[in-house]
Amino acid sequence: MQIDQNLSNFSDLAVQTAFVVYCVALLMSLLYYGRIRSLIEARRVGRSEASKVLVGAGAEAGTATGSDAATGTGATDASTDYEAEAASAAATMSEEKVAEKERKLDKLGGMTSSLMWVGIALHAAAIVLRGLATGRFPFGNLYEYVLMVSFGVLLVGNIAMQRKEWRTVWPWILTPVLALMFYGSTKLYAESAPVVPALQSHWLPIHVTVVSLGASIGIISGIISLLTLLRQWQPKNAERGIFGALAYPLPSAAKIDRLAYRLAVITLPTLGLGIILGAIWAESAWGRFWGWDPKETMSFATWILYAAYLHARATPAFRKAAPWINVLAMAAMVFNLFFINMVVSGLHSYAGLN
């Protein structure tokens, strides 16, 4: 089929524009990350001052009561009331400052989220235009696969982390995804072209879509598990040093770990389904379901690691090791994506570049 070069150029332009939008979103998320720290500190100071006011007011009230009983006068009542009112006014002013900071921060977070959706829309347009330009599903080479996986990571991430408390995770997601997009668009870029004969099958969109979706969710889960390890090392309210400053704005380790687990619960069956669909395609293309090809073997090993993570997460004796297993599963997936496709020779080697 003839390639529509105009649509292909528009696809490349959409990728570049989405990349720029994501970069702006990353800068804004980093600004949010820094400012949320000052807000958390202001809240902690406010709570500390409020408790001191309550304790001080109680002590003064007790002293005043004892004095009144001894002298029979209420001379200290007026000063005690005045001090209590002054302390209450100071606490109210502090609360108003914290509320104002929070409103400004919410506005910044909302703008970042909106930018993310703009970037995701442009990213989706790039994928669709690439498919229309080639007259096929855009899963024919490693560049297109990276484009699909990075889109899946950001889309799933934006859906899974809609709540305000997860906005501090965005820099940790965006940074590796932007690095992946940059590498894919420079080193892995392939001109729009028909796929090799072995990929001219109706199984291509089915198998690759499911696998890329599983990979996208698994990558997010692995990154979240990395943050779990950071938070376990730097517990909430007990942060110290440079890594403590990095962990300071993040939610608690237990909360982060729950999100990683929920994502991995989806990753395991999705990747498993992708492997099964790939085996069915292999039988129709090569006359066998499984041949221990490097890509097949590494995919199965990755699936085993995700199964091991879920098992460890549900077993009290191995729960502390669970995040490490999830990070290892993510590393295996990235290894499979690059090293197996680009270095190791096998039946899936044609999936690298046109």
Secondary structure as GFF3:
##gff-version 3
##sequence-region A 1 354
A	DSSP	alpha_helix	5	71	.	.	.	ID=ss1
A	DSSP	alpha_helix	75	134	.	.	.	ID=ss2
A	DSSP	alpha_helix	142	160	.	.	.	ID=ss3
A	DSSP	three_ten_helix	164	169	.	.	.	ID=ss4
A	DSSP	alpha_helix	170	186	.	.	.	ID=ss5
A	DSSP	three_ten_helix	197	199	.	.	.	ID=ss6
A	DSSP	alpha_helix	203	233	.	.	.	ID=ss7
A	DSSP	alpha_helix	241	247	.	.	.	ID=ss8
A	DSSP	alpha_helix	253	286	.	.	.	ID=ss9
A	DSSP	alpha_helix	294	314	.	.	.	ID=ss10
A	DSSP	three_ten_helix	316	321	.	.	.	ID=ss11
A	DSSP	alpha_helix	322	335	.	.	.	ID=ss12
A	DSSP	pi_helix	336	340	.	.	.	ID=ss13
A	DSSP	alpha_helix	341	342	.	.	.	ID=ss14
A	DSSP	three_ten_helix	349	351	.	.	.	ID=ss15
###
